[in-house]
Amino acid sequence: MAFERREILLILGVFCLMIRMMAFLAPIFATAIAVLTYFGMKSFVKWRKKQIRKAMGEGVCAVCGSRIADNQCPNCDVSKDSKAL
Ligand SMILES: [Zn+2]
């Protein structure tokens, strides 16, 4: 399993946090919080990547350039309706 550079930075950050917490917390609590923070960050990054990919996949409106949400343009849907009338 190859570690990404960001992964190493995350581990180092969590490790520093753990060392700092050990100053005023029991080592077992500091370690538990550090592990929770690590997995929390991992799942946040995964979720964020998914959100970004979703946003990129839907693209932008060819007419007004605003971001497509739920397969429709929030601006042009209104104007399409007014054109039809
Ligand atoms: Zn539009």
PDB file of the backbone (N, CA, C, O) and the ligand in Angstrom, with CONECT records:
HET     ZN  A 101       1
ATOM      1  N   MET A   1       0.851  -1.198   0.000  1.00  0.00           N
ATOM      2  CA  MET A   1       0.000   0.000   0.000  1.00  0.00           C
ATOM      3  C   MET A   1       0.883   1.242   0.000  1.00  0.00           C
ATOM      4  O   MET A   1       1.641   1.475   0.941  1.00  0.00           O
ATOM      5  N   ALA A   2       0.781   2.017  -1.036  1.00  0.00           N
ATOM      6  CA  ALA A   2       1.589   3.232  -1.161  1.00  0.00           C
ATOM      7  C   ALA A   2       0.910   4.393  -0.446  1.00  0.00           C
ATOM      8  O   ALA A   2      -0.278   4.647  -0.640  1.00  0.00           O
ATOM      9  N   PHE A   3       1.668   5.080   0.368  1.00  0.00           N
ATOM     10  CA  PHE A   3       1.134   6.230   1.084  1.00  0.00           C
ATOM     11  C   PHE A   3       1.258   7.485   0.229  1.00  0.00           C
ATOM     12  O   PHE A   3       2.295   7.738  -0.383  1.00  0.00           O
ATOM     13  N   GLU A   4       0.197   8.253   0.199  1.00  0.00           N
ATOM     14  CA  GLU A   4       0.256   9.544  -0.471  1.00  0.00           C
ATOM     15  C   GLU A   4       0.984  10.523   0.448  1.00  0.00           C
ATOM     16  O   GLU A   4       1.046  10.326   1.662  1.00  0.00           O
ATOM     17  N   ARG A   5       1.536  11.587  -0.154  1.00  0.00           N
ATOM     18  CA  ARG A   5       2.222  12.602   0.630  1.00  0.00           C
ATOM     19  C   ARG A   5       1.267  13.258   1.623  1.00  0.00           C
ATOM     20  O   ARG A   5       1.632  13.557   2.760  1.00  0.00           O
ATOM     21  N   ARG A   6       0.025  13.473   1.160  1.00  0.00           N
ATOM     22  CA  ARG A   6      -0.983  14.094   2.007  1.00  0.00           C
ATOM     23  C   ARG A   6      -1.307  13.196   3.203  1.00  0.00           C
ATOM     24  O   ARG A   6      -1.576  13.671   4.306  1.00  0.00           O
ATOM     25  N   GLU A   7      -1.274  11.903   2.954  1.00  0.00           N
ATOM     26  CA  GLU A   7      -1.557  10.912   3.997  1.00  0.00           C
ATOM     27  C   GLU A   7      -0.503  11.004   5.105  1.00  0.00           C
ATOM     28  O   GLU A   7      -0.824  10.956   6.292  1.00  0.00           O
ATOM     29  N   ILE A   8       0.767  11.137   4.688  1.00  0.00           N
ATOM     30  CA  ILE A   8       1.885  11.245   5.642  1.00  0.00           C
ATOM     31  C   ILE A   8       1.731  12.532   6.464  1.00  0.00           C
ATOM     32  O   ILE A   8       1.937  12.530   7.677  1.00  0.00           O
ATOM     33  N   LEU A   9       1.364  13.635   5.785  1.00  0.00           N
ATOM     34  CA  LEU A   9       1.161  14.908   6.471  1.00  0.00           C
ATOM     35  C   LEU A   9       0.029  14.794   7.490  1.00  0.00           C
ATOM     36  O   LEU A   9       0.110  15.334   8.594  1.00  0.00           O
ATOM     37  N   LEU A  10      -1.031  14.080   7.098  1.00  0.00           N
ATOM     38  CA  LEU A  10      -2.171  13.883   7.999  1.00  0.00           C
ATOM     39  C   LEU A  10      -1.747  13.094   9.232  1.00  0.00           C
ATOM     40  O   LEU A  10      -2.107  13.442  10.356  1.00  0.00           O
ATOM     41  N   ILE A  11      -0.982  12.031   9.013  1.00  0.00           N
ATOM     42  CA  ILE A  11      -0.503  11.199  10.125  1.00  0.00           C
ATOM     43  C   ILE A  11       0.389  12.027  11.053  1.00  0.00           C
ATOM     44  O   ILE A  11       0.261  11.951  12.275  1.00  0.00           O
ATOM     45  N   LEU A  12       1.293  12.818  10.464  1.00  0.00           N
ATOM     46  CA  LEU A  12       2.193  13.669  11.264  1.00  0.00           C
ATOM     47  C   LEU A  12       1.387  14.684  12.083  1.00  0.00           C
ATOM     48  O   LEU A  12       1.663  14.914  13.260  1.00  0.00           O
ATOM     49  N   GLY A  13       0.398  15.276  11.439  1.00  0.00           N
ATOM     50  CA  GLY A  13      -0.448  16.264  12.118  1.00  0.00           C
ATOM     51  C   GLY A  13      -1.186  15.643  13.285  1.00  0.00           C
ATOM     52  O   GLY A  13      -1.224  16.206  14.379  1.00  0.00           O
ATOM     53  N   VAL A  14      -1.774  14.478  13.050  1.00  0.00           N
ATOM     54  CA  VAL A  14      -2.524  13.776  14.099  1.00  0.00           C
ATOM     55  C   VAL A  14      -1.580  13.340  15.211  1.00  0.00           C
ATOM     56  O   VAL A  14      -1.941  13.372  16.388  1.00  0.00           O
ATOM     57  N   PHE A  15      -0.366  12.931  14.836  1.00  0.00           N
ATOM     58  CA  PHE A  15       0.626  12.498  15.818  1.00  0.00           C
ATOM     59  C   PHE A  15       1.033  13.660  16.729  1.00  0.00           C
ATOM     60  O   PHE A  15       1.125  13.497  17.945  1.00  0.00           O
ATOM     61  N   CYS A  16       1.276  14.833  16.133  1.00  0.00           N
ATOM     62  CA  CYS A  16       1.621  16.031  16.915  1.00  0.00           C
ATOM     63  C   CYS A  16       0.481  16.391  17.867  1.00  0.00           C
ATOM     64  O   CYS A  16       0.700  16.749  19.024  1.00  0.00           O
ATOM     65  N   LEU A  17      -0.746  16.285  17.342  1.00  0.00           N
ATOM     66  CA  LEU A  17      -1.936  16.566  18.150  1.00  0.00           C
ATOM     67  C   LEU A  17      -1.990  15.618  19.345  1.00  0.00           C
ATOM     68  O   LEU A  17      -2.302  16.027  20.464  1.00  0.00           O
ATOM     69  N   MET A  18      -1.683  14.348  19.093  1.00  0.00           N
ATOM     70  CA  MET A  18      -1.709  13.322  20.133  1.00  0.00           C
ATOM     71  C   MET A  18      -0.674  13.641  21.215  1.00  0.00           C
ATOM     72  O   MET A  18      -0.969  13.555  22.407  1.00  0.00           O
ATOM     73  N   ILE A  19       0.547  14.012  20.790  1.00  0.00           N
ATOM     74  CA  ILE A  19       1.623  14.356  21.743  1.00  0.00           C
ATOM     75  C   ILE A  19       1.198  15.541  22.614  1.00  0.00           C
ATOM     76  O   ILE A  19       1.407  15.553  23.827  1.00  0.00           O
ATOM     77  N   ARG A  20       0.587  16.548  21.946  1.00  0.00           N
ATOM     78  CA  ARG A  20       0.163  17.737  22.677  1.00  0.00           C
ATOM     79  C   ARG A  20      -0.944  17.403  23.677  1.00  0.00           C
ATOM     80  O   ARG A  20      -0.957  17.918  24.796  1.00  0.00           O
ATOM     81  N   MET A  21      -1.874  16.536  23.265  1.00  0.00           N
ATOM     82  CA  MET A  21      -2.991  16.161  24.143  1.00  0.00           C
ATOM     83  C   MET A  21      -2.512  15.357  25.334  1.00  0.00           C
ATOM     84  O   MET A  21      -3.127  15.400  26.399  1.00  0.00           O
ATOM     85  N   MET A  22      -1.414  14.619  25.167  1.00  0.00           N
ATOM     86  CA  MET A  22      -0.874  13.787  26.241  1.00  0.00           C
ATOM     87  C   MET A  22      -0.395  14.620  27.429  1.00  0.00           C
ATOM     88  O   MET A  22      -0.240  14.109  28.539  1.00  0.00           O
ATOM     89  N   ALA A  23      -0.161  15.925  27.176  1.00  0.00           N
ATOM     90  CA  ALA A  23       0.286  16.815  28.251  1.00  0.00           C
ATOM     91  C   ALA A  23      -0.786  16.988  29.319  1.00  0.00           C
ATOM     92  O   ALA A  23      -0.479  17.152  30.500  1.00  0.00           O
ATOM     93  N   PHE A  24      -2.055  16.950  28.892  1.00  0.00           N
ATOM     94  CA  PHE A  24      -3.122  17.160  29.875  1.00  0.00           C
ATOM     95  C   PHE A  24      -4.220  16.095  29.833  1.00  0.00           C
ATOM     96  O   PHE A  24      -5.239  16.219  30.512  1.00  0.00           O
ATOM     97  N   LEU A  25      -4.004  15.052  29.034  1.00  0.00           N
ATOM     98  CA  LEU A  25      -4.957  13.938  28.990  1.00  0.00           C
ATOM     99  C   LEU A  25      -4.206  12.630  29.224  1.00  0.00           C
ATOM    100  O   LEU A  25      -2.998  12.552  29.002  1.00  0.00           O
ATOM    101  N   ALA A  26      -4.922  11.614  29.667  1.00  0.00           N
ATOM    102  CA  ALA A  26      -4.310  10.289  29.790  1.00  0.00           C
ATOM    103  C   ALA A  26      -3.939   9.795  28.393  1.00  0.00           C
ATOM    104  O   ALA A  26      -4.695  10.006  27.445  1.00  0.00           O
ATOM    105  N   PRO A  27      -2.778   9.136  28.254  1.00  0.00           N
ATOM    106  CA  PRO A  27      -2.323   8.688  26.921  1.00  0.00           C
ATOM    107  C   PRO A  27      -3.370   7.896  26.153  1.00  0.00           C
ATOM    108  O   PRO A  27      -3.457   8.009  24.931  1.00  0.00           O
ATOM    109  N   ILE A  28      -4.161   7.100  26.851  1.00  0.00           N
ATOM    110  CA  ILE A  28      -5.180   6.280  26.175  1.00  0.00           C
ATOM    111  C   ILE A  28      -6.238   7.173  25.529  1.00  0.00           C
ATOM    112  O   ILE A  28      -6.702   6.878  24.427  1.00  0.00           O
ATOM    113  N   PHE A  29      -6.627   8.267  26.203  1.00  0.00           N
ATOM    114  CA  PHE A  29      -7.608   9.192  25.652  1.00  0.00           C
ATOM    115  C   PHE A  29      -7.010   9.963  24.482  1.00  0.00           C
ATOM    116  O   PHE A  29      -7.657  10.152  23.452  1.00  0.00           O
ATOM    117  N   ALA A  30      -5.767  10.405  24.656  1.00  0.00           N
ATOM    118  CA  ALA A  30      -5.083  11.143  23.597  1.00  0.00           C
ATOM    119  C   ALA A  30      -4.973  10.298  22.335  1.00  0.00           C
ATOM    120  O   ALA A  30      -5.207  10.785  21.229  1.00  0.00           O
ATOM    121  N   THR A  31      -4.618   9.036  22.509  1.00  0.00           N
ATOM    122  CA  THR A  31      -4.496   8.124  21.368  1.00  0.00           C
ATOM    123  C   THR A  31      -5.860   7.901  20.719  1.00  0.00           C
ATOM    124  O   THR A  31      -5.981   7.919  19.494  1.00  0.00           O
ATOM    125  N   ALA A  32      -6.889   7.690  21.549  1.00  0.00           N
ATOM    126  CA  ALA A  32      -8.240   7.457  21.020  1.00  0.00           C
ATOM    127  C   ALA A  32      -8.718   8.660  20.211  1.00  0.00           C
ATOM    128  O   ALA A  32      -9.265   8.498  19.120  1.00  0.00           O
ATOM    129  N   ILE A  33      -8.514   9.867  20.743  1.00  0.00           N
ATOM    130  CA  ILE A  33      -8.936  11.082  20.042  1.00  0.00           C
ATOM    131  C   ILE A  33      -8.157  11.238  18.738  1.00  0.00           C
ATOM    132  O   ILE A  33      -8.720  11.618  17.711  1.00  0.00           O
ATOM    133  N   ALA A  34      -6.844  10.938  18.789  1.00  0.00           N
ATOM    134  CA  ALA A  34      -5.999  11.045  17.596  1.00  0.00           C
ATOM    135  C   ALA A  34      -6.479  10.090  16.508  1.00  0.00           C
ATOM    136  O   ALA A  34      -6.552  10.463  15.337  1.00  0.00           O
ATOM    137  N   VAL A  35      -6.808   8.851  16.896  1.00  0.00           N
ATOM    138  CA  VAL A  35      -7.277   7.847  15.925  1.00  0.00           C
ATOM    139  C   VAL A  35      -8.616   8.279  15.342  1.00  0.00           C
ATOM    140  O   VAL A  35      -8.840   8.159  14.137  1.00  0.00           O
ATOM    141  N   LEU A  36      -9.511   8.784  16.198  1.00  0.00           N
ATOM    142  CA  LEU A  36     -10.820   9.252  15.733  1.00  0.00           C
ATOM    143  C   LEU A  36     -10.652  10.422  14.767  1.00  0.00           C
ATOM    144  O   LEU A  36     -11.332  10.491  13.743  1.00  0.00           O
ATOM    145  N   THR A  37      -9.735  11.349  15.099  1.00  0.00           N
ATOM    146  CA  THR A  37      -9.469  12.498  14.231  1.00  0.00           C
ATOM    147  C   THR A  37      -8.947  12.027  12.880  1.00  0.00           C
ATOM    148  O   THR A  37      -9.347  12.538  11.835  1.00  0.00           O
ATOM    149  N   TYR A  38      -8.045  11.043  12.914  1.00  0.00           N
ATOM    150  CA  TYR A  38      -7.459  10.514  11.675  1.00  0.00           C
ATOM    151  C   TYR A  38      -8.545   9.938  10.772  1.00  0.00           C
ATOM    152  O   TYR A  38      -8.605  10.267   9.587  1.00  0.00           O
ATOM    153  N   PHE A  39      -9.404   9.078  11.324  1.00  0.00           N
ATOM    154  CA  PHE A  39     -10.442   8.459  10.499  1.00  0.00           C
ATOM    155  C   PHE A  39     -11.511   9.477  10.097  1.00  0.00           C
ATOM    156  O   PHE A  39     -12.098   9.387   9.019  1.00  0.00           O
ATOM    157  N   GLY A  40     -11.751  10.442  10.978  1.00  0.00           N
ATOM    158  CA  GLY A  40     -12.688  11.513  10.650  1.00  0.00           C
ATOM    159  C   GLY A  40     -12.208  12.312   9.455  1.00  0.00           C
ATOM    160  O   GLY A  40     -12.980  12.609   8.544  1.00  0.00           O
ATOM    161  N   MET A  41     -10.921  12.662   9.461  1.00  0.00           N
ATOM    162  CA  MET A  41     -10.319  13.419   8.360  1.00  0.00           C
ATOM    163  C   MET A  41     -10.346  12.602   7.066  1.00  0.00           C
ATOM    164  O   MET A  41     -10.641  13.128   5.993  1.00  0.00           O
ATOM    165  N   LYS A  42     -10.033  11.308   7.187  1.00  0.00           N
ATOM    166  CA  LYS A  42     -10.016  10.419   6.015  1.00  0.00           C
ATOM    167  C   LYS A  42     -11.391  10.378   5.351  1.00  0.00           C
ATOM    168  O   LYS A  42     -11.510  10.500   4.132  1.00  0.00           O
ATOM    169  N   SER A  43     -12.427  10.205   6.173  1.00  0.00           N
ATOM    170  CA  SER A  43     -13.767  10.109   5.592  1.00  0.00           C
ATOM    171  C   SER A  43     -14.235  11.468   5.084  1.00  0.00           C
ATOM    172  O   SER A  43     -14.988  11.536   4.113  1.00  0.00           O
ATOM    173  N   PHE A  44     -13.792  12.565   5.734  1.00  0.00           N
ATOM    174  CA  PHE A  44     -14.139  13.905   5.255  1.00  0.00           C
ATOM    175  C   PHE A  44     -13.531  14.157   3.877  1.00  0.00           C
ATOM    176  O   PHE A  44     -14.196  14.675   2.980  1.00  0.00           O
ATOM    177  N   VAL A  45     -12.261  13.784   3.719  1.00  0.00           N
ATOM    178  CA  VAL A  45     -11.574  13.968   2.435  1.00  0.00           C
ATOM    179  C   VAL A  45     -12.262  13.142   1.343  1.00  0.00           C
ATOM    180  O   VAL A  45     -12.446  13.613   0.221  1.00  0.00           O
ATOM    181  N   LYS A  46     -12.639  11.908   1.686  1.00  0.00           N
ATOM    182  CA  LYS A  46     -13.320  11.025   0.736  1.00  0.00           C
ATOM    183  C   LYS A  46     -14.662  11.637   0.311  1.00  0.00           C
ATOM    184  O   LYS A  46     -15.011  11.642  -0.870  1.00  0.00           O
ATOM    185  N   TRP A  47     -15.403  12.149   1.295  1.00  0.00           N
ATOM    186  CA  TRP A  47     -16.698  12.773   1.046  1.00  0.00           C
ATOM    187  C   TRP A  47     -16.535  14.029   0.179  1.00  0.00           C
ATOM    188  O   TRP A  47     -17.311  14.268  -0.747  1.00  0.00           O
ATOM    189  N   ARG A  48     -15.501  14.829   0.506  1.00  0.00           N
ATOM    190  CA  ARG A  48     -15.239  16.078  -0.221  1.00  0.00           C
ATOM    191  C   ARG A  48     -14.901  15.771  -1.691  1.00  0.00           C
ATOM    192  O   ARG A  48     -15.380  16.451  -2.599  1.00  0.00           O
ATOM    193  N   LYS A  49     -14.068  14.738  -1.913  1.00  0.00           N
ATOM    194  CA  LYS A  49     -13.689  14.344  -3.272  1.00  0.00           C
ATOM    195  C   LYS A  49     -14.919  13.926  -4.067  1.00  0.00           C
ATOM    196  O   LYS A  49     -15.058  14.255  -5.246  1.00  0.00           O
ATOM    197  N   LYS A  50     -15.811  13.192  -3.396  1.00  0.00           N
ATOM    198  CA  LYS A  50     -17.039  12.721  -4.037  1.00  0.00           C
ATOM    199  C   LYS A  50     -17.909  13.919  -4.417  1.00  0.00           C
ATOM    200  O   LYS A  50     -18.477  13.964  -5.508  1.00  0.00           O
ATOM    201  N   GLN A  51     -18.005  14.888  -3.503  1.00  0.00           N
ATOM    202  CA  GLN A  51     -18.812  16.087  -3.760  1.00  0.00           C
ATOM    203  C   GLN A  51     -18.264  16.848  -4.960  1.00  0.00           C
ATOM    204  O   GLN A  51     -19.022  17.290  -5.823  1.00  0.00           O
ATOM    205  N   ILE A  52     -16.921  17.002  -5.009  1.00  0.00           N
ATOM    206  CA  ILE A  52     -16.272  17.736  -6.089  1.00  0.00           C
ATOM    207  C   ILE A  52     -16.505  17.017  -7.418  1.00  0.00           C
ATOM    208  O   ILE A  52     -16.824  17.650  -8.424  1.00  0.00           O
ATOM    209  N   ARG A  53     -16.342  15.674  -7.415  1.00  0.00           N
ATOM    210  CA  ARG A  53     -16.529  14.899  -8.636  1.00  0.00           C
ATOM    211  C   ARG A  53     -17.973  15.019  -9.125  1.00  0.00           C
ATOM    212  O   ARG A  53     -18.232  15.106 -10.325  1.00  0.00           O
ATOM    213  N   LYS A  54     -18.896  15.023  -8.179  1.00  0.00           N
ATOM    214  CA  LYS A  54     -20.321  15.150  -8.503  1.00  0.00           C
ATOM    215  C   LYS A  54     -20.581  16.518  -9.137  1.00  0.00           C
ATOM    216  O   LYS A  54     -21.292  16.628 -10.135  1.00  0.00           O
ATOM    217  N   ALA A  55     -19.997  17.546  -8.544  1.00  0.00           N
ATOM    218  CA  ALA A  55     -20.197  18.910  -9.045  1.00  0.00           C
ATOM    219  C   ALA A  55     -19.592  19.073 -10.442  1.00  0.00           C
ATOM    220  O   ALA A  55     -20.181  19.719 -11.308  1.00  0.00           O
ATOM    221  N   MET A  56     -18.406  18.479 -10.657  1.00  0.00           N
ATOM    222  CA  MET A  56     -17.741  18.565 -11.956  1.00  0.00           C
ATOM    223  C   MET A  56     -18.525  17.792 -13.011  1.00  0.00           C
ATOM    224  O   MET A  56     -18.653  18.235 -14.153  1.00  0.00           O
ATOM    225  N   GLY A  57     -19.041  16.647 -12.624  1.00  0.00           N
ATOM    226  CA  GLY A  57     -19.769  15.784 -13.543  1.00  0.00           C
ATOM    227  C   GLY A  57     -21.017  16.426 -14.090  1.00  0.00           C
ATOM    228  O   GLY A  57     -21.369  16.212 -15.250  1.00  0.00           O
ATOM    229  N   GLU A  58     -21.695  17.214 -13.271  1.00  0.00           N
ATOM    230  CA  GLU A  58     -22.932  17.852 -13.705  1.00  0.00           C
ATOM    231  C   GLU A  58     -22.665  19.043 -14.608  1.00  0.00           C
ATOM    232  O   GLU A  58     -23.514  19.416 -15.418  1.00  0.00           O
ATOM    233  N   GLY A  59     -21.483  19.644 -14.473  1.00  0.00           N
ATOM    234  CA  GLY A  59     -21.062  20.697 -15.388  1.00  0.00           C
ATOM    235  C   GLY A  59     -21.786  22.019 -15.212  1.00  0.00           C
ATOM    236  O   GLY A  59     -22.486  22.249 -14.225  1.00  0.00           O
ATOM    237  N   VAL A  60     -21.592  22.893 -16.215  1.00  0.00           N
ATOM    238  CA  VAL A  60     -22.189  24.225 -16.167  1.00  0.00           C
ATOM    239  C   VAL A  60     -23.160  24.401 -17.336  1.00  0.00           C
ATOM    240  O   VAL A  60     -23.075  23.697 -18.343  1.00  0.00           O
ATOM    241  N   CYS A  61     -24.064  25.335 -17.186  1.00  0.00           N
ATOM    242  CA  CYS A  61     -25.063  25.630 -18.217  1.00  0.00           C
ATOM    243  C   CYS A  61     -24.389  26.274 -19.427  1.00  0.00           C
ATOM    244  O   CYS A  61     -23.561  27.171 -19.272  1.00  0.00           O
ATOM    245  N   ALA A  62     -24.741  25.818 -20.633  1.00  0.00           N
ATOM    246  CA  ALA A  62     -24.149  26.354 -21.858  1.00  0.00           C
ATOM    247  C   ALA A  62     -24.665  27.755 -22.157  1.00  0.00           C
ATOM    248  O   ALA A  62     -24.017  28.502 -22.891  1.00  0.00           O
ATOM    249  N   VAL A  63     -25.796  28.121 -21.614  1.00  0.00           N
ATOM    250  CA  VAL A  63     -26.428  29.416 -21.903  1.00  0.00           C
ATOM    251  C   VAL A  63     -25.900  30.509 -20.969  1.00  0.00           C
ATOM    252  O   VAL A  63     -25.406  31.541 -21.424  1.00  0.00           O
ATOM    253  N   CYS A  64     -26.009  30.269 -19.670  1.00  0.00           N
ATOM    254  CA  CYS A  64     -25.653  31.334 -18.723  1.00  0.00           C
ATOM    255  C   CYS A  64     -24.382  31.028 -17.938  1.00  0.00           C
ATOM    256  O   CYS A  64     -23.837  31.927 -17.296  1.00  0.00           O
ATOM    257  N   GLY A  65     -23.892  29.787 -17.967  1.00  0.00           N
ATOM    258  CA  GLY A  65     -22.645  29.439 -17.312  1.00  0.00           C
ATOM    259  C   GLY A  65     -22.753  29.151 -15.837  1.00  0.00           C
ATOM    260  O   GLY A  65     -21.732  28.957 -15.178  1.00  0.00           O
ATOM    261  N   SER A  66     -23.952  29.116 -15.295  1.00  0.00           N
ATOM    262  CA  SER A  66     -24.082  28.775 -13.882  1.00  0.00           C
ATOM    263  C   SER A  66     -24.089  27.251 -13.715  1.00  0.00           C
ATOM    264  O   SER A  66     -24.323  26.509 -14.669  1.00  0.00           O
ATOM    265  N   ARG A  67     -23.832  26.808 -12.497  1.00  0.00           N
ATOM    266  CA  ARG A  67     -23.647  25.392 -12.237  1.00  0.00           C
ATOM    267  C   ARG A  67     -24.979  24.637 -12.322  1.00  0.00           C
ATOM    268  O   ARG A  67     -26.006  25.094 -11.820  1.00  0.00           O
ATOM    269  N   ILE A  68     -24.929  23.463 -12.975  1.00  0.00           N
ATOM    270  CA  ILE A  68     -26.115  22.622 -13.111  1.00  0.00           C
ATOM    271  C   ILE A  68     -26.364  21.887 -11.794  1.00  0.00           C
ATOM    272  O   ILE A  68     -25.457  21.254 -11.252  1.00  0.00           O
ATOM    273  N   ALA A  69     -27.569  21.970 -11.290  1.00  0.00           N
ATOM    274  CA  ALA A  69     -27.953  21.245 -10.095  1.00  0.00           C
ATOM    275  C   ALA A  69     -29.188  20.421 -10.408  1.00  0.00           C
ATOM    276  O   ALA A  69     -30.162  20.942 -10.952  1.00  0.00           O
ATOM    277  N   ASP A  70     -29.159  19.138 -10.069  1.00  0.00           N
ATOM    278  CA  ASP A  70     -30.264  18.221 -10.338  1.00  0.00           C
ATOM    279  C   ASP A  70     -30.631  18.207 -11.824  1.00  0.00           C
ATOM    280  O   ASP A  70     -31.808  18.194 -12.184  1.00  0.00           O
ATOM    281  N   ASN A  71     -29.609  18.210 -12.674  1.00  0.00           N
ATOM    282  CA  ASN A  71     -29.767  18.130 -14.134  1.00  0.00           C
ATOM    283  C   ASN A  71     -30.541  19.298 -14.738  1.00  0.00           C
ATOM    284  O   ASN A  71     -31.065  19.177 -15.845  1.00  0.00           O
ATOM    285  N   GLN A  72     -30.622  20.414 -14.039  1.00  0.00           N
ATOM    286  CA  GLN A  72     -31.255  21.597 -14.634  1.00  0.00           C
ATOM    287  C   GLN A  72     -30.561  22.870 -14.151  1.00  0.00           C
ATOM    288  O   GLN A  72     -30.001  22.922 -13.056  1.00  0.00           O
ATOM    289  N   CYS A  73     -30.614  23.880 -14.994  1.00  0.00           N
ATOM    290  CA  CYS A  73     -29.982  25.151 -14.656  1.00  0.00           C
ATOM    291  C   CYS A  73     -30.924  25.966 -13.778  1.00  0.00           C
ATOM    292  O   CYS A  73     -32.089  26.152 -14.129  1.00  0.00           O
ATOM    293  N   PRO A  74     -30.436  26.452 -12.644  1.00  0.00           N
ATOM    294  CA  PRO A  74     -31.317  27.227 -11.756  1.00  0.00           C
ATOM    295  C   PRO A  74     -31.764  28.561 -12.370  1.00  0.00           C
ATOM    296  O   PRO A  74     -32.800  29.104 -11.985  1.00  0.00           O
ATOM    297  N   ASN A  75     -30.980  29.092 -13.330  1.00  0.00           N
ATOM    298  CA  ASN A  75     -31.355  30.365 -13.975  1.00  0.00           C
ATOM    299  C   ASN A  75     -32.271  30.141 -15.169  1.00  0.00           C
ATOM    300  O   ASN A  75     -33.332  30.754 -15.283  1.00  0.00           O
ATOM    301  N   CYS A  76     -31.830  29.234 -16.074  1.00  0.00           N
ATOM    302  CA  CYS A  76     -32.511  29.092 -17.358  1.00  0.00           C
ATOM    303  C   CYS A  76     -33.829  28.357 -17.261  1.00  0.00           C
ATOM    304  O   CYS A  76     -34.657  28.462 -18.166  1.00  0.00           O
ATOM    305  N   ASP A  77     -34.044  27.622 -16.198  1.00  0.00           N
ATOM    306  CA  ASP A  77     -35.329  26.941 -16.049  1.00  0.00           C
ATOM    307  C   ASP A  77     -36.457  27.959 -15.950  1.00  0.00           C
ATOM    308  O   ASP A  77     -37.548  27.754 -16.482  1.00  0.00           O
ATOM    309  N   VAL A  78     -36.175  29.050 -15.266  1.00  0.00           N
ATOM    310  CA  VAL A  78     -37.164  30.121 -15.087  1.00  0.00           C
ATOM    311  C   VAL A  78     -37.414  30.819 -16.428  1.00  0.00           C
ATOM    312  O   VAL A  78     -38.558  31.067 -16.807  1.00  0.00           O
ATOM    313  N   SER A  79     -36.304  31.135 -17.150  1.00  0.00           N
ATOM    314  CA  SER A  79     -36.457  31.849 -18.414  1.00  0.00           C
ATOM    315  C   SER A  79     -37.089  30.960 -19.485  1.00  0.00           C
ATOM    316  O   SER A  79     -37.809  31.450 -20.356  1.00  0.00           O
ATOM    317  N   LYS A  80     -36.816  29.635 -19.418  1.00  0.00           N
ATOM    318  CA  LYS A  80     -37.417  28.706 -20.377  1.00  0.00           C
ATOM    319  C   LYS A  80     -38.939  28.742 -20.252  1.00  0.00           C
ATOM    320  O   LYS A  80     -39.678  28.725 -21.236  1.00  0.00           O
ATOM    321  N   ASP A  81     -39.362  28.791 -19.001  1.00  0.00           N
ATOM    322  CA  ASP A  81     -40.809  28.831 -18.746  1.00  0.00           C
ATOM    323  C   ASP A  81     -41.433  30.125 -19.281  1.00  0.00           C
ATOM    324  O   ASP A  81     -42.525  30.112 -19.849  1.00  0.00           O
ATOM    325  N   SER A  82     -40.730  31.226 -19.093  1.00  0.00           N
ATOM    326  CA  SER A  82     -41.287  32.508 -19.542  1.00  0.00           C
ATOM    327  C   SER A  82     -41.275  32.617 -21.070  1.00  0.00           C
ATOM    328  O   SER A  82     -42.119  33.290 -21.662  1.00  0.00           O
ATOM    329  N   LYS A  83     -40.263  31.917 -21.722  1.00  0.00           N
ATOM    330  CA  LYS A  83     -40.199  31.918 -23.190  1.00  0.00           C
ATOM    331  C   LYS A  83     -41.373  31.139 -23.778  1.00  0.00           C
ATOM    332  O   LYS A  83     -41.927  31.497 -24.817  1.00  0.00           O
ATOM    333  N   ALA A  84     -41.734  30.060 -23.077  1.00  0.00           N
ATOM    334  CA  ALA A  84     -42.804  29.185 -23.563  1.00  0.00           C
ATOM    335  C   ALA A  84     -44.161  29.891 -23.544  1.00  0.00           C
ATOM    336  O   ALA A  84     -45.056  29.570 -24.326  1.00  0.00           O
ATOM    337  N   LEU A  85     -44.288  30.834 -22.655  1.00  0.00           N
ATOM    338  CA  LEU A  85     -45.586  31.515 -22.537  1.00  0.00           C
ATOM    339  C   LEU A  85     -45.874  32.482 -23.702  1.00  0.00           C
ATOM    340  O   LEU A  85     -46.927  33.119 -23.731  1.00  0.00           O
TER     341      LEU A  85
HETATM  342 ZN    ZN A 101     -28.455  28.531 -17.566  1.00  0.00          ZN2+
END
